[in-house]
């Protein structure tokens, strides 16, 4: 059956394409509402005019039509995005300088006009953009600076080095410590808790564990504190832990327990005394000399400016003031950062008249729910804030979890800090200034820690491991068994868990953060001797309540490969494929290709062409917002696992490759 195209080209679009200003003006005079029409592709005509590249028509539309310059397309692209496509410098200059459009504004995929001009090689336009922004495109950085599950950032500078910690919840090792020289490029160098006996995660449900850590430095020692969140099965739900070390990467001391209820602790050091802050609002109490015991009662400094879910308190002393930074509004779309100040530590705190100093006001923007920030000063005297954010796709799903962003702080004439000029989170920002001797060593922004590089497991034998013996990018939900991982002849030998993925008691699930919306991951392994019901495979994992796996198993005399989804209390088992021959001892590959919420699983022998197994159109359940079950604060993971049941199972994994793809 022939499908007829019923779209009719509007005369205004035809006039724009023909660059006929006189006709366009006549049509707009006769029917002012026609500027609100869209092309067949859904592009508003005022934006389409910029893409067509005719400056006189664009100028007329701006100054004489009723078109709003807040108009965006379905990807949240502005008129400047389309002008950048055309590359007309005069038109771009007009839109920037006279209309006030933003060169660094991102669409929902975080693509900016600057990036469009750079990708299309518009040299004259790039020269203008560089002059206007004050930096070449190559001298800019993109937010988020840490992609995937890096929530609740806390930062400290020691000399020329920056250190950051983030929440890990029930994942082990606990609380990564990352290092940077430039505030943008980060590498994990250690963890706050690497001893399984100190983690106390074994019985905790997904989303519990270690929340909102803080890192500080005092008198040659690094201190990390965090909330230890228990299950809701007793009368005590929250405690605080403190560890310390004379080396930023550790090892750190056994966690000291502070039995004060609350979340989001931070430690403030002043004149040889030490204080812990906790929510709600900011409560404060004093710690002993090594920060292991509470020695005073908690008292409220300030409840907050917005007064909804005030948490994440951090103190900064500067120019005679104590500045108190708070996260407020909950961790959803209303999340924000506010600040108050006092001349006295225990005094009355005055809220900033510019609050919130960071909040995303554009509901269509790619970066959302910004809050939980902590300031840091560079050696050059510049100020920045790290804060959490989330990027949503589909119907509001943030599959990557909460990530870390960075924006500059400026100080007003009356002494208040504001972040990114009160414009909300930036997408594209100038790199922090570095001392001249360091500038030459700056790395390419296209490579992020653990994001673009292939994750060959065998690299672990080359020294890129942590105290638990796992490759650097990998974690396990709760500590693994003592003999869970060993290396043999270039292979990682993974011990199968006696409990399935849906159990809190499942162990030895080796995963890493999903750090991009689009990626390919595959694992090559030697097929072990599988007993009935045992599994060896890969998993896209959120927690014990929500995951999808692709695995080899045995049914009677046959080996099968199958995909299974676990959504809350329901299992969705997809059709199994029977292997044409028994491939025990052979090299096999299981893989997944991902585009946003879409998953395609494939399999095959190493030396043969791979075949598609199953396509999943919507893995919404791997997102924070996917289902209402337990605490969902983390983000999607990808990795390898084995299920042994009652019989022993050891799986020789040769490699696990993870590669980000273009959106």
Buried (B, 14 or more C-beta within 10 A) or exposed (E): EEEEEEEEEBBBBEBBBEBBBEBBBBBBEEBEEBBBBBBEEEBBBBBBBBBBBBBEBBBBBBEBBEBEBEBBBEBBBBBBBBBBBBBBBBBBBBBBEEBEBBBBBBBBBBBBBBBBBBEBEBEEBBEBBBEBBEBBBEBBBBBBBBBBBBBBBBBBBEEEEBBBBBBBBBBBBBBBBBBBBBBBBBEBBBBBBBBBEBBBBEEBBBBBBBBBBBBBBBEEBBBBBBBBBBEEEEEEBBBBBBBBBEEBBBBBBEBBBBEBBBBBBBBBBEEEEBBBBBBBBBBBBBBEEEBBBBEEEBEEBBBBBBEEBBBBBBBBEBEEBBBBBBBBBBBBBBBBBBBBBBEEBEEEBBBBEBBBBBBBEBEEBBBBBBBBBBBBEBEEEBBBBBBBBBBBBBEBBBBBBBBBBBBBBEEEEEEBBBBBEBBBBBBBBBBBBBEEEEEEEBEEBEEBBBBBBEBBBBBBBEEEBBBBBBBBBBBBBBBBEEEBBEBEEEBBBBBBBBBBBBEBEBBBBBBBBBBBBBBBBBBBBBBBEBBEBBBBBBBBBBBBBBBBBBBBBBEEEEBBBBBBBBBBEEEEEBEBBEBEEEBBEBBBBBBBBBEBBBBBBBBBBEEEEBEEBBEBEBBBBBBBBBBEBBBBBBBBBBBBBBBBBEEEBBBBBBBBBBBBEEE
